[in-house]
Amino acid sequence: KGKCPEDAWDESTIELFLHELAIMDSNNFLGNCGVGEREGRVVSGLVARRHYRLIHGIGRSGDISAVQPKAAGSSLLNKLTNSVVLDIIKQAGVRTVTSCFVVPMATGMSLTLCFLTLRHKRPKAKYIIWPRIDQKSCFKSMITAGFEPIVIENVLEGDELRTDLEAVEAKIKALGAESILCVHSTTSCFAPRVPDRLEELAVICGNYGIPHIVNNAYGVQSSKCMHLIQQGARVGRIDAFVQSLDKNFMVPVGGAIIAGFNESFIQEISKMYPGRASASPSLDVLITLLSLGTSGYKKLLKERKEMFSYLSSELKKLADNHNERLLDTPHNPISLAMSLKNLDETNDAAVTQLGSMLFTRQVSGARVVPCGSVQTVNNYTFKGFMSHANDYPCAYLNAASAIGIKKQDVDLFLKRLDKCLKTFRKEAKQEKSVSERSDSNAAREQLED
């Protein structure tokens, strides 16, 4: 049926299935006589076993999705993986998606491939409208493709940073629709930025006839992000959405899924990829989905959502205890942010120091964002870099509830964060006490004089 099985397969069944695919590739035929430059020869037995002897990769020199006659097993693996992944995307919430393919590049380069495909359809275009998100790879994806990003600053609504729709439309009118390659929007992101207003952006793109590419990096695990994509495609225009394999399916870094609602356009993107490609990302995600089944994957999605609620409530308690607050970002379904206002006021370097302390205590993934940092990326200078805004009101700390997170991860993080913050409070009290004593001594000396 080309769909992900409801129930998980055991490891021996998966291995049997992969060996059956491998023996369909010519490099594994007993009487094979190869006289070409690429015959699937592998010197190391360890390398051959690591890849289940599926050595030929996927696609042909002109199309990553094409069938390779001497690699029937690898070609079947590719077709099945794309079909199974399409089924999972539908089940995750984008019901009307029509086509997708796994590409052996991470999200940034996969976005670049989308932009390069659009170049041929819009030869006069040189700009990409991009609501600001402070993450280097999605910014570099536009530069690498040879386009000029038009950065749209976000609007502060309460604690949340949201899409400035008026600024987007004003830029389209000012530059002219023909000169704009696409709108490049984002779903999954670090709080206090929240997913872009996808429905409204999709309507704007539809009205002006401008393509719309969505960076859905780790959005498959969020029903809210997937719902935004589905609704955007229903009311307006979304040409393609790109998501990472490692962030959504817990496989090694190196692959992404490019998906969309127009099958011919997604095929155009796959044909833009030059040459054949590694089968490793496809193999990894297929093994993972077979070992989970749809029931197992849905269970992980449910647990992630529950852990988000737990992390949110517990981080709020911790923030209150330290006279800070959990920033109110109800539109962000994955990431949370806790203010570090008191820490920032105590010592300029304290915020950055907290990040170092957490990292040395084996807390990975938590980000501390100081006020006013400036960074230049490809000759573009971003003020307040990492905070998605020029002047966000306070320093803060990020934590995310991503797929696979466990209660013990949350508890251990909160325990270590609490300990670090207490250390800062203790040091601040000591400094204050020393300062008060020195002031008192100075006053006494003045009276004596």
C-alpha positions in Angstrom: 0.0 0.0 0.0 3.0 2.3 0.3 1.9 3.5 3.7 3.5 3.3 7.1 2.3 0.1 8.9 0.0 0.7 11.9 2.0 -1.6 14.2 5.8 -1.6 14.6 7.9 -4.3 12.9 10.6 -6.1 15.0 14.2 -5.7 14.1 14.7 -9.1 12.5 11.8 -8.5 10.1 13.2 -5.1 9.1 16.6 -6.6 8.5 15.1 -9.4 6.4 13.2 -6.8 4.4 16.4 -4.7 3.8 18.4 -7.8 2.8 15.7 -8.7 0.3 16.0 -5.2 -1.2 19.8 -5.4 -1.3 19.9 -8.6 -3.3 18.0 -6.8 -6.0 21.0 -4.5 -6.6 23.5 -5.6 -9.3 26.5 -5.2 -7.1 25.2 -8.1 -4.9 24.5 -10.5 -7.8 26.6 -13.6 -7.6 27.7 -13.6 -11.2 27.9 -9.8 -11.7 30.5 -8.5 -14.1 30.9 -4.7 -13.6 33.0 -2.7 -16.1 31.7 0.8 -15.4 33.1 3.5 -13.2 30.4 3.1 -10.6 29.7 -0.5 -9.8 28.9 -0.3 -6.1 32.2 -1.8 -5.1 33.0 -1.4 -1.4 36.4 -2.5 0.1 35.4 -2.5 3.7 33.0 -5.2 5.0 32.1 -3.0 7.9 31.0 -0.2 5.6 29.0 -2.7 3.5 27.2 -4.0 6.6 26.6 -0.5 7.9 24.6 0.2 4.7 23.0 -3.2 4.5 24.9 -3.6 1.1 22.7 -0.9 -0.4 25.6 0.8 -2.1 24.3 2.4 -5.3 22.5 5.3 -3.6 19.2 6.8 -5.1 18.3 8.4 -8.3 20.2 8.8 -11.6 22.4 11.6 -12.7 19.5 13.7 -14.0 16.8 13.1 -11.4 17.1 12.1 -7.7 13.7 10.4 -7.9 14.4 8.3 -11.0 14.7 4.5 -11.0 18.2 3.1 -11.5 18.0 -0.2 -13.5 21.1 -1.8 -12.0 19.9 -0.8 -8.5 16.3 -2.0 -8.3 16.4 -2.6 -4.6 17.8 0.9 -3.8 15.2 2.4 -6.2 12.4 0.5 -4.5 13.7 1.7 -1.1 13.6 5.3 -2.3 10.1 5.0 -3.7 8.8 3.3 -0.5 10.4 5.8 1.8 8.9 8.8 0.0 5.5 7.1 0.0 5.7 6.2 3.7 6.9 9.7 4.7 4.0 11.2 2.7 1.6 9.1 4.7 3.2 10.3 8.0 2.9 13.9 6.9 -0.8 13.4 6.2 -1.3 11.7 9.5 0.6 14.5 11.3 -2.0 17.1 10.0 -1.3 18.2 6.4 -4.0 16.0 4.8 -4.0 17.5 1.3 -0.3 17.2 0.7 0.2 15.4 -2.7 3.9 14.8 -3.0 7.2 14.7 -1.1 10.7 13.3 -1.4 13.6 12.7 1.0 16.7 14.7 0.0 20.1 13.9 1.5 20.7 17.5 2.6 19.8 19.2 5.8 17.0 21.9 5.9 19.1 24.9 4.8 20.5 23.4 1.6 17.0 21.9 0.9 15.5 25.4 1.0 18.3 26.5 -1.4 17.2 23.8 -3.8 13.6 25.1 -3.7 14.8 28.7 -4.4 17.0 27.6 -7.3 14.0 25.8 -8.8 11.9 28.9 -8.6 14.7 30.9 -10.3 13.8 29.2 -13.6 10.1 30.1 -13.2 10.8 33.7 -12.2 13.9 34.9 -14.1 13.4 38.6 -13.2 13.2 38.0 -9.5 16.1 38.9 -7.2 14.5 39.4 -3.8 13.1 37.0 -1.1 10.7 38.4 1.5 11.8 37.0 4.8 10.1 37.7 8.2 13.1 37.7 10.5 14.1 34.6 12.4 17.6 34.6 14.0 18.9 31.3 12.7 21.8 31.3 10.3 21.1 28.4 8.0 17.7 29.6 6.8 19.2 33.1 6.1 22.3 31.6 4.3 20.0 29.4 2.2 18.8 32.5 0.4 22.3 34.0 0.0 23.7 30.7 -1.3 20.9 30.6 -3.9 22.0 34.0 -5.1 19.1 36.1 -3.9 18.8 39.2 -1.7 16.9 38.7 1.5 14.4 41.5 2.4 14.3 41.2 6.2 10.9 42.0 7.7 11.2 42.9 11.4 8.7 41.3 13.7 6.0 43.1 15.7 6.0 42.8 19.5 2.5 41.7 20.7 2.7 41.3 24.5 5.7 39.0 24.9 5.4 37.4 21.5 7.2 38.4 18.3 4.7 38.1 15.4 4.7 38.6 11.6 4.3 42.2 10.4 1.8 41.6 7.6 1.5 45.3 6.7 5.3 45.5 6.2 5.3 42.4 4.0 2.6 43.8 1.7 4.2 47.2 1.6 7.5 45.7 0.5 5.8 43.7 -2.2 4.1 46.9 -3.5 7.4 48.8 -3.3 9.6 46.3 -5.1 7.0 44.9 -7.5 5.7 41.3 -7.5 7.8 40.3 -10.5 11.1 41.1 -8.7 10.2 38.9 -5.7 11.1 35.2 -6.0 9.0 34.2 -3.0 8.0 34.8 0.6 10.1 32.6 2.9 8.1 32.0 6.1 8.8 29.9 9.2 6.7 27.7 11.5 8.9 26.1 14.2 11.1 28.6 16.0 12.5 29.7 19.4 10.2 31.6 21.7 9.4 34.5 22.1 9.1 34.4 18.3 6.1 32.4 17.3 5.2 30.7 14.0 4.5 33.2 11.2 0.9 34.1 10.3 0.9 31.5 7.6 -2.8 31.8 6.5 -2.5 35.5 6.0 0.9 35.2 4.2 -0.6 32.5 2.0 -3.5 34.8 1.1 -1.1 37.7 0.3 1.0 35.4 -1.9 -2.1 34.1 -3.7 -3.3 37.7 -4.3 0.0 38.9 -5.8 0.9 35.7 -7.6 4.1 35.2 -5.5 5.4 31.7 -4.6 5.5 30.8 -0.9 8.2 28.5 0.7 7.8 27.5 4.3 10.6 26.5 6.6 9.0 23.8 8.7 12.3 22.6 10.2 10.9 20.8 13.3 7.2 21.4 12.7 6.1 17.9 11.8 6.1 17.0 15.5 3.6 19.9 16.2 0.0 19.6 15.3 -0.3 23.4 15.5 2.5 23.9 12.9 1.0 21.3 10.6 -2.4 22.8 10.9 -1.1 26.2 9.9 0.4 24.7 6.8 -2.8 22.9 6.0 -4.9 26.1 6.5 -2.4 28.2 4.5 -2.7 25.9 1.5 -6.5 25.9 1.8 -7.1 29.6 1.9 -4.1 30.8 -0.2 -0.7 29.7 -1.6 2.0 27.5 -0.3 4.3 26.0 -2.9 6.6 23.8 -0.7 7.4 23.2 2.9 10.7 21.8 4.1 11.3 19.8 7.3 14.4 18.2 8.9 14.6 14.4 9.3 16.8 14.4 12.4 14.6 16.9 14.4 11.2 15.2 13.5 12.2 11.5 13.3 15.2 11.1 15.6 17.7 9.9 12.9 21.2 11.2 12.2 21.6 14.7 10.7 21.9 14.8 7.0 18.4 14.6 5.4 15.2 16.6 4.9 11.8 16.2 3.3 10.6 18.6 0.7 6.8 18.4 0.4 4.0 20.3 -1.4 0.5 20.4 -2.8 1.4 20.5 -6.5 3.0 17.2 -7.6 4.6 18.6 -10.8 6.4 21.4 -8.8 7.8 19.0 -6.3 9.0 16.8 -9.2 10.7 19.9 -10.7 12.6 20.4 -7.4 13.7 16.8 -7.4 15.0 17.1 -11.0 16.9 20.2 -10.0 19.2 18.1 -7.7 22.3 17.4 -9.7 23.3 13.7 -9.8 22.4 10.7 -7.8 22.4 10.9 -4.0 23.2 9.0 -0.8 20.5 6.5 0.3 21.5 6.8 4.0 18.9 9.4 5.0 16.1 7.4 3.2 17.3 4.2 4.8 17.5 5.7 8.3 14.0 7.2 8.2 12.4 4.1 6.7 14.0 1.8 9.4 12.8 4.2 12.1 9.2 4.5 10.8 9.0 0.7 10.4 10.3 0.2 13.9 7.7 2.6 15.3 4.6 2.1 13.1 2.1 4.9 12.9 0.8 4.0 16.4 4.4 4.4 17.8 5.0 7.7 16.1 1.6 9.1 17.2 2.4 8.0 20.8 5.7 10.0 20.6 3.8 13.1 19.4 1.3 12.7 22.2 4.1 12.4 24.8 5.9 15.4 23.4 2.7 17.5 23.8 2.2 16.3 27.4 5.9 17.1 28.2 5.4 20.6 26.8 2.6 21.3 29.3 4.7 19.8 32.1 7.8 21.8 31.2 5.7 25.0 30.9 4.1 24.6 34.3 7.3 23.6 36.1 9.4 26.3 34.4 6.8 28.9 35.5 7.1 27.8 39.1 10.9 28.0 39.0 10.7 31.5 37.4 8.3 32.7 40.1 10.7 31.4 42.8 13.6 33.5 41.3 11.5 36.6 40.8 11.5 36.0 37.0 8.6 35.1 34.7 7.8 32.6 32.0 7.2 34.7 29.0 3.6 34.5 27.6 4.0 32.9 24.2 0.8 30.8 23.6 1.3 30.7 19.9 4.6 28.8 20.2 3.8 25.0 20.6 7.4 23.7 21.1 9.7 26.4 22.6 9.4 28.3 25.9 11.3 31.4 27.2 12.0 32.5 30.8 13.1 36.1 31.5 16.5 36.7 33.0 15.9 40.4 33.8 17.3 40.3 37.4 20.4 38.4 36.2 20.9 40.9 33.4 20.6 43.9 35.7 23.0 42.4 38.3 25.9 41.8 35.9 26.3 42.4 32.1 28.2 39.1 31.7 25.9 37.0 34.0 23.5 36.0 31.3 26.2 34.5 29.1 27.9 33.0 32.1 24.6 31.2 33.0 24.7 29.5 29.5 28.3 28.3 30.1 27.3 27.0 33.6 24.4 25.0 32.1 26.6 23.6 29.3 29.3 22.5 31.7 26.6 20.8 33.8 25.6 18.7 30.7 22.4 20.7 29.9 22.4 20.9 26.1 19.9 22.7 23.9 19.0 25.5 26.4 19.8 28.9 24.9 20.5 32.1 26.9 19.9 35.3 24.9 21.5 38.5 26.3 20.2 41.9 25.3 21.8 43.9 22.5 24.2 41.4 20.9 25.2 42.3 17.3 26.2 39.8 14.7 27.1 40.0 11.0 26.0 37.2 8.7 27.1 37.3 5.1 27.6 41.1 5.3 24.2 41.6 6.9 24.3 43.1 10.4 21.6 41.9 12.9 21.1 44.0 16.0 19.8 41.9 19.0 20.9 38.7 17.2 19.3 35.5 18.6 16.3 37.4 19.9 14.6 37.9 16.5 14.3 41.6 17.2 16.4 44.7 17.4 15.5 45.6 21.0 13.7 42.8 22.8 12.7 44.1 26.3 14.6 41.5 28.3 17.3 38.8 28.3 15.9 35.3 28.5 16.5 31.6 28.5 15.0 29.1 26.0 14.0 25.5 26.6 12.1 23.3 24.1 9.9 20.2 24.4 10.9 18.3 21.3 10.0 14.8 20.2 11.6 12.1 22.4 12.0 14.3 25.5 11.4 12.5 28.8 10.1 13.6 32.2 13.5 12.9 33.7 15.1 15.3 31.1 12.8 18.1 32.2 13.3 17.4 36.0 17.1 17.3 35.7 17.2 20.5 33.6 15.0 22.3 36.2 17.1 21.0 39.1 20.4 22.2 37.5 18.9 25.5 36.3 17.6 26.2 39.8 21.0 25.4 41.3 22.8 27.8 38.9 20.3 30.6 39.6 20.7 30.2 43.3 24.5 30.5 42.9 24.1 33.8 41.2 21.7 35.0 43.9 24.1 34.0 46.6 27.0 35.8 44.8 24.8 38.9 44.3 23.9 39.0 48.1 27.6 38.7 49.0 28.6 41.5 46.6 25.8 43.7 48.0 26.9 43.0 51.6 30.5 43.9 50.8 29.3 47.0 49.0 27.1 48.1 52.0 30.0 47.5 54.5 32.4 49.6 52.4 29.8 52.3 52.1 29.2 52.2 55.9 33.0 52.4 56.6 33.3 55.3 54.2 30.5 57.2 56.0 32.1 56.5 59.4 35.5 57.8 58.2 33.8 60.9 56.8 32.1 61.6 60.2 35.4 61.1 62.1 37.1 63.5 59.7 
